[in-house]
């Protein structure tokens, strides 16, 4: 698995339930340990830790995911989580996922299009034969 997989799972966990001030809470908002079966909500840091375990990613991938979040949040993960709304936390993760997703291959005919534009320009303005 990869850093991107961790980020996507983190996002899924946060969407399902988010909290502040602690790694995780139960459905009533009371603290429970991350490994507890009754966890219903995660903070950003807690969600990252559980996501790493769920997608069976490496410690390096978790470190990379944390680094991306720290850079984008411009500070500590806990501080960002606890001073933001759920929507702001999700938006940050969404932005990082979007930036981390691979760019799709360009179709060959799309690659040729700029050349066709240059040829058309040359024919029109320089009055070159087709």
N, C-alpha and C positions, 0 to 999 in steps of 0.2 A: 504494500500500500504506500501512499505518498502523502506529502504535505497537503496537497489539494483534497485528498480523501479525508484527512483530519479536519480541515476547515469546513467541508461540506457536512460532515457528521456533527461537528460543533454547532453549526447553524441549525441543523435539524433538532438537536437537543435543546437549544435555546428557544427555538420557536415553540416547542412543546411545553416548556416551563422555564422561567427565568427568575433569578433572585438576586438580592444584593446583601452585602455584609457577611456572607459566609459562602463556602464552596457549594453547599447544597441544602435543600430543605424538603420536607414532606409536603403533601397536598395542603396541609394546614399552615404552611409557612414556618414550621418549627425545624430547627437544625437537626439534620441526620448526616451521618458520615457518607462520603461519596460511594462507598461500597455497600451501603445499606439497600436492601430490596425496596424500601419505601421512598426512595428519592423520587421527587416529582419535578423539582426545579434545580437549575444549576446557575452559578455565576459563570462568567466567561472563562475564568481560569479552571473551574471545576469541569465545565463542559469540554474544554480542551483535553484535560487529563482522561476523562472517560472516553472521549472520541478516539484518542490514541489507542486505548485498550480495545475498543470495539472494532476498529478497522485493522487491528494488529500491525500498527505502523512502528517504525523504529524511533528510538529516542532522538536521533538526528532530525527526523521528520517533525517531531513535536517541537524541538528547539527552533526549527525553521518557521513553523507556524506561529509560535510565540513571538519570534523576532519580527515577522511581518506585521503582527498585531501591534507590538510595541512601537514600531516605526510609524504605522498609520495612526495610532492613537496618541502618538507623541508623548508617551509616558508609560507608567506602570499599568499592567493589565487590571489589577484590583482597583486602582484609583479610577481608571476609565469606566469600568463596569459600575462602580458604586456612585459615580457622579453623572451617570447617563441614564436615559430611559431605555427600556427594552428595544424600542424602535431604533434608537441610535446605535445600540450594540449590534443589532441585526444588520443595520445599514453598513456599519463598518466591516462586518464579516462578509457581507454580500460584495462590497467593493473589492476586498482582498481576493475573494474567490474569482471575481470577474477578471482581475488583473493576472491571477495565477493560471487561469485556464489557457490551454494552448490555442494558438491562432490556427484556424482551419486553413488547409491548403487552398491556394488560389487555382482556379481552373485555368488550363492552358489558354483557352480563348479569351479569358479575362486579362491574362498577362499580355496578350498581343494587342489589346485595345488601345493602350497609349501609343503604340507604334502606328496603328491605323489613324489615330488622331493627328500625329505628326505628319504622316503622309498626306492626309486630307488638307492640313494647314499648308503644307508645302505646295500642293497642287493649286490651292485657291490663291494664296498670296504671292507665291513665286511664279505662278503660271507655268508649272511643270506639267508635262504630259502624264497621264495616268499610267 
